[in-house]
Amino acid sequence: MNKSFTFADISQEMPEGEDWNDTGVVILRSFLPSGLIDRYCAVREQLNRPGGWESATPYMEVPVLKDIGLYPPLMRTLSSLVGEDMGMHLNLTGWVSTERNFHQDTYLNPPHVGDGYAAVWMALDDIHPDSGPFQYVPGSHKWPAIMRDKLLSYYPPEMAANGAWPRLTQDEVARCMEEELARRGGEIVTHLPKRGDVLIWHGRLMHRGSEPKVPGMLRKSLICHYSALSKRLDMPVRAEHTPGCWYFVLPGGVKV
C-alpha cells in the first residue's frame, strides 16, 4: 500500500433516485415456506461442514439451491426493487458467521453493474444473538460508494490482477468505513430474524457478519447475491429455473 487513505479518498457520490427506501433494507417476515427450508437444510446438513460448500456457485450442481434462491415471490420482489429482471450468481452457504467486517458490495462488482445489484439474507432457523448476526447501518446506502479503481490506486499495480484483492484490502476498507461511521454518528442495527424471515439489502449498504460471542456457534442461514440481467454482460450465459426466475450459468461447481 502506498499510503494511508480515508473513506472520502476511495469513494464518490452516487446519482440520486436509485434508493429503495430510507434504510437500504427490506425485511420480509415469515416469507420462506417451511417445507422449502426443510428440503434445503436436509441437503445442506449432509455436507457436515460449517463453512458450507467451497464453491461460490453451488447452485450449479445442487438443485435445491435453485429452488430456494430463485423462490418466485423473492424474485418478483427483487425485480420490483431494482426495476428489472434479476439473476442469481453467488451463494454463501456457511452456517457460521462470515465475520467479514464492514463493507459495501458495490465496489466488489465491475463498475458497470452500479445499483443493478442486491443481496439476500435468509434465516433458516431463529438466529441467536451470540452467533455473530448480520449487522447493517440504516441509510448508509445513501452515503458515497467505495470505488474499486480509487481503492486499488493506493496499492501496487499488481494488486488489481490478484484475484484475492477483496480479501487483501478488506482490513483497510473496514477501517475507513468504521471511521466514516463514527464521523457520521451512524447506528449499527443487529438483525435477529426468525426462521423463514428474509432480509434484502442494497448494494451500497454498509454491513458485516459480526464476530460471534460464542465461537463456532451455528447461525443457520443462506446468503444469495443477484444482478440485473442487463448489467452483467460479463456473464452472458443465463437460464431460467422457472419462468422469470433467472440464474447465471457460471463455472466452478461444487467442491467437497
Secondary structure, 3 states (H helix, E strand, C coil): CCCCCCHHHHEECCCCCCCCCCCCEEEECCCCCHHHHHHHHHHHHCCCCCCCCCCCCHHHCCHHHHHHHCCHHHHHHHHHHHCCCEEEEEEECCCCCCCCCCECCHHHCCHHHCCCEEEEEEECCCCCHHHCCEEECCCHHHCCEECHHHHHCCCCHHHHHCCCHHHHHHHHHHHHHHHHHHHHCCCCEECCCCCCCEEEEECCCCEEECCCCCCCCCCCEEEEEEEEHHHCCCCCCEEEEECCEEEECCCCCCCC
